[in-house]
Amino acid sequence: MKIAICQTAGHPGNVEKNLDQMAQSAAIAAENGAALIIFPELFLSGYNIGKDLQRLAEPVGGPAIRKAGAIARESDIALLYGYPEKSANGIFNSALLVNRSGAVQANCRKTHLYGSMEKQQFLLGDGLVNATLDDINIGMLICYDVEFPEAVRSLTLAGADLIAVPTALMHPFCRIIDTVIPSRAYENQVYVAYANRCGSEGSLDYCGRSTVAGPDGTIAAQAGTGAEILYTDVDKTTITEERKDNPVLADRRPELYDRKITE
């Protein structure tokens, strides 16, 4: 399956302009043969927009989400994008997978909140999410979530071939791209697609450099620091071959890992 990543600065605080960009990028990606396009964390609203998040949050099934469904149908491509999800108890930092027919296929809520800003604005998600698109099982995480190896391993053991990660990684933490993303791919023998923001937003300067790491830990595709659409293929045969050559998952001994460590 060919996937695309839309690396962008977006239009902070302007949902309509972000939907317009989604439509344009989805059409381009579909014309280039992609079955899925991934947008950054909180793409729909902007990430560093303060109290405007309260105003722009909407529930699953809200008007912007219905528009995203129409975009997916018109372009014949699945969408994965970040948005602020309104619930009865508050707001989640969420990512939505919309299939090419325009239906909501999965909703992922960020389970590890980074820093005081996120912890003040968002509720903690309480579950991990896998979804199947075509023949590819996609595990969904958001930004900081991927820095916890247990989360990626859990999704892998549940069948994930691809870990899709909308993110908003900013300076000075760009080392995550060079160290964590290839490591998560290698230790789980999956693809990891890390879809970042670029440019600046308020006081934040984003790293860009959206990356797809392959199941052997090598970089399959990587963007620069500006806006672009990045493409690569997710190949289940490559995953199977890597797991045969390097049987890390098969050689696990889970009976040891929860056992008390002796001194």
C-alpha positions as CSV (number, residue, x, y, z in Angstrom):
1,M,0.0,0.0,0.0
2,K,1.3,3.4,-1.0
3,I,1.0,6.0,1.8
4,A,1.5,9.8,1.8
5,I,2.4,12.2,4.6
6,C,1.4,15.8,4.3
7,Q,4.0,17.9,6.2
8,T,2.6,21.3,6.6
9,A,2.5,24.4,8.9
10,G,-1.3,24.4,8.4
11,H,-3.5,27.4,9.2
12,P,-3.6,27.7,13.0
13,G,-7.1,28.5,14.3
14,N,-8.7,28.3,10.8
15,V,-10.5,25.0,10.3
16,E,-12.0,26.0,6.9
17,K,-8.5,26.7,5.5
18,N,-7.2,23.5,6.9
19,L,-10.0,21.6,5.3
20,D,-9.2,23.3,2.0
21,Q,-5.6,22.2,2.3
22,M,-6.7,18.7,3.2
23,A,-8.8,18.5,0.0
24,Q,-6.0,19.8,-2.2
25,S,-3.4,17.5,-0.6
26,A,-5.7,14.5,-0.7
27,A,-6.4,15.0,-4.4
28,I,-2.6,15.2,-5.2
29,A,-1.8,12.2,-3.1
30,A,-4.5,10.1,-4.7
31,E,-3.4,11.2,-8.2
32,N,0.1,9.8,-7.2
33,G,-1.4,6.5,-6.2
34,A,-1.5,6.8,-2.4
35,A,-4.3,4.9,-0.6
36,L,-3.8,6.8,2.7
37,I,-2.6,10.3,3.5
38,I,-1.5,11.2,7.1
39,F,-1.6,14.8,8.4
40,P,0.0,16.1,11.6
41,E,-1.2,16.3,15.2
42,L,-4.1,18.7,15.7
43,F,-4.0,19.5,12.0
44,L,-7.6,20.5,11.8
45,S,-7.3,23.3,14.5
46,G,-3.6,24.0,15.0
47,Y,-1.6,22.8,17.9
48,N,-0.4,25.9,19.8
49,I,-3.5,28.0,19.7
50,G,-4.4,28.3,23.4
51,K,-8.0,28.8,24.4
52,D,-9.1,28.6,20.7
53,L,-9.0,24.8,21.1
54,Q,-12.1,25.0,23.3
55,R,-13.9,26.8,20.5
56,L,-12.8,24.6,17.7
57,A,-13.2,21.2,19.3
58,E,-16.0,19.0,18.0
59,P,-17.3,15.5,18.6
60,V,-16.9,12.6,16.2
61,G,-19.5,13.2,13.6
62,G,-19.2,17.0,13.8
63,P,-19.4,19.3,10.7
64,A,-15.6,19.4,10.0
65,I,-15.5,15.6,10.3
66,R,-18.4,15.2,7.9
67,K,-16.5,17.5,5.5
68,A,-13.4,15.3,5.8
69,G,-15.5,12.3,4.9
70,A,-16.7,14.1,1.8
71,I,-13.0,14.9,0.9
72,A,-12.1,11.2,1.3
73,R,-15.0,10.1,-0.9
74,E,-14.3,12.7,-3.6
75,S,-10.6,11.9,-3.8
76,D,-10.9,8.2,-3.2
77,I,-8.3,8.1,-0.5
78,A,-8.2,7.4,3.3
79,L,-7.3,10.2,5.7
80,L,-5.7,10.2,9.1
81,Y,-5.5,13.6,10.8
82,G,-5.3,15.1,14.2
83,Y,-8.1,17.2,15.7
84,P,-9.4,18.3,19.1
85,E,-12.2,16.0,20.1
86,K,-15.0,17.4,22.2
87,S,-16.6,15.0,24.7
88,A,-19.1,15.4,27.6
89,N,-16.2,15.6,30.0
90,G,-13.7,17.7,28.1
91,I,-11.4,17.6,25.1
92,F,-9.1,14.9,23.8
93,N,-6.1,15.3,21.6
94,S,-7.3,12.8,18.9
95,A,-6.6,11.5,15.5
96,L,-9.3,10.2,13.1
97,L,-9.0,7.6,10.4
98,V,-11.5,8.1,7.6
99,N,-11.7,5.4,4.9
100,R,-11.9,6.1,1.2
101,S,-15.7,5.8,1.3
102,G,-15.8,8.7,3.8
103,A,-16.8,6.6,6.9
104,V,-15.0,7.0,10.2
105,Q,-13.0,3.8,10.7
106,A,-11.2,4.6,13.9
107,N,-10.7,7.3,16.5
108,C,-7.5,7.5,18.5
109,R,-7.1,9.5,21.7
110,K,-3.6,10.5,22.8
111,T,-2.7,8.4,25.8
112,H,0.5,10.2,27.0
113,L,0.2,14.0,27.3
114,Y,3.3,16.0,27.0
115,G,4.1,19.0,29.2
116,S,1.9,21.3,31.2
117,M,0.1,22.8,28.3
118,E,-1.3,19.5,27.1
119,K,-2.1,18.3,30.6
120,Q,-4.1,21.5,31.3
121,Q,-6.0,21.3,28.0
122,F,-6.7,17.6,27.3
123,L,-8.1,14.5,28.9
124,L,-6.0,11.3,28.8
125,G,-7.0,8.7,26.3
126,D,-7.4,5.3,27.9
127,G,-6.9,2.8,25.0
128,L,-4.8,1.8,22.1
129,V,-6.3,1.6,18.6
130,N,-5.6,-0.7,15.6
131,A,-7.6,-0.5,12.4
132,T,-7.3,-2.4,9.0
133,L,-7.2,-0.5,5.8
134,D,-7.0,-2.6,2.6
135,D,-4.8,-5.4,3.8
136,I,-2.6,-3.3,6.2
137,N,-3.2,-3.2,9.9
138,I,-2.6,0.3,11.2
139,G,-1.7,1.1,14.8
140,M,-2.5,4.7,15.7
141,L,-0.5,6.8,18.1
142,I,-0.1,10.5,18.6
143,C,3.3,12.3,19.0
144,Y,4.7,11.6,22.5
145,D,2.9,8.2,22.6
146,V,5.5,6.7,20.2
147,E,8.3,7.5,22.8
148,F,6.9,4.8,25.0
149,P,8.1,1.4,23.7
150,E,5.3,-0.5,25.4
151,A,2.7,1.3,23.3
152,V,4.3,0.3,20.0
153,R,5.0,-3.2,21.2
154,S,1.4,-3.6,22.3
155,L,0.1,-2.5,18.9
156,T,2.5,-4.8,17.1
157,L,1.5,-7.8,19.1
158,A,-2.1,-7.0,18.2
159,G,-1.2,-7.3,14.5
160,A,0.0,-3.8,13.4
161,D,2.0,-3.6,10.2
162,L,2.2,0.2,10.3
163,I,2.4,2.5,13.2
164,A,0.9,5.9,12.0
165,V,1.9,8.9,14.2
166,P,0.5,12.4,13.6
167,T,2.9,14.6,15.5
168,A,3.9,18.2,16.4
169,L,7.6,17.7,17.2
170,M,9.4,21.0,17.9
171,H,12.9,22.2,18.5
172,P,15.0,21.2,20.5
173,F,13.7,17.6,20.3
174,C,14.5,16.8,16.7
175,R,16.7,13.9,17.9
176,I,13.5,11.9,18.3
177,I,13.4,11.6,14.5
178,D,16.9,10.2,14.3
179,T,16.8,7.9,17.3
180,V,13.3,6.9,18.5
181,I,11.5,6.4,15.2
182,P,14.0,4.0,13.6
183,S,14.4,2.2,16.9
184,R,10.6,1.6,17.2
185,A,10.5,0.3,13.7
186,Y,13.4,-2.0,14.1
187,E,12.6,-3.5,17.5
188,N,9.0,-4.3,16.4
189,Q,9.8,-5.0,12.7
190,V,7.0,-2.7,11.5
191,Y,6.8,0.5,9.5
192,V,6.5,3.7,11.5
193,A,5.2,6.8,9.7
194,Y,5.8,10.0,11.7
195,A,3.9,12.9,10.2
196,N,5.2,16.2,11.6
197,R,4.4,19.9,11.4
198,C,6.8,22.4,9.9
199,G,7.3,26.1,10.3
200,S,6.5,28.1,13.4
201,E,3.3,28.5,15.5
202,G,3.4,31.1,18.2
203,S,6.5,30.3,20.3
204,L,7.0,26.9,18.8
205,D,9.4,26.1,16.0
206,Y,8.7,22.7,14.4
207,C,11.3,20.3,13.2
208,G,9.6,19.1,10.0
209,R,11.5,16.1,8.7
210,S,8.5,13.7,8.6
211,T,9.9,10.2,8.4
212,V,8.9,6.7,7.5
213,A,11.2,4.0,9.0
214,G,11.0,0.5,7.6
215,P,10.9,-2.8,9.5
216,D,14.7,-3.1,9.4
217,G,15.1,0.3,11.0
218,T,16.3,2.1,7.9
219,I,14.7,5.3,6.7
220,A,12.4,4.5,3.8
221,A,11.4,8.2,3.2
222,Q,12.1,11.5,4.9
223,A,11.0,15.1,4.2
224,G,13.0,18.2,4.6
225,T,12.1,21.1,6.9
226,G,9.5,22.8,4.7
227,A,6.0,21.9,3.4
228,E,5.8,18.8,1.2
229,I,4.0,15.6,0.5
230,L,6.1,12.5,1.2
231,Y,5.4,9.1,-0.3
232,T,6.5,5.5,0.4
233,D,5.2,2.0,0.1
234,V,4.2,-0.3,3.1
235,D,4.9,-3.8,2.0
236,K,3.8,-6.8,4.1
237,T,6.3,-9.1,2.3
238,T,9.1,-6.9,3.6
239,I,7.8,-7.3,7.1
240,T,7.6,-11.1,6.8
241,E,11.1,-11.4,5.4
242,E,12.6,-9.2,8.1
243,R,10.9,-11.2,10.8
244,K,12.2,-14.4,9.3
245,D,15.8,-13.1,9.1
246,N,15.7,-11.5,12.5
247,P,13.2,-13.3,14.7
248,V,13.1,-10.9,17.6
249,L,9.3,-11.1,18.1
250,A,9.3,-14.9,17.9
251,D,12.2,-15.2,20.4
252,R,10.5,-13.0,23.0
253,R,10.1,-14.6,26.5
254,P,7.1,-12.7,28.0
255,E,7.0,-15.1,31.0
256,L,10.2,-13.4,32.2
257,Y,9.2,-9.8,31.8
258,D,6.7,-9.5,34.7
259,R,8.7,-11.7,37.0
260,K,10.3,-10.2,40.0
261,I,14.0,-9.5,39.3
262,T,16.3,-11.2,41.8
263,E,19.2,-9.5,43.4
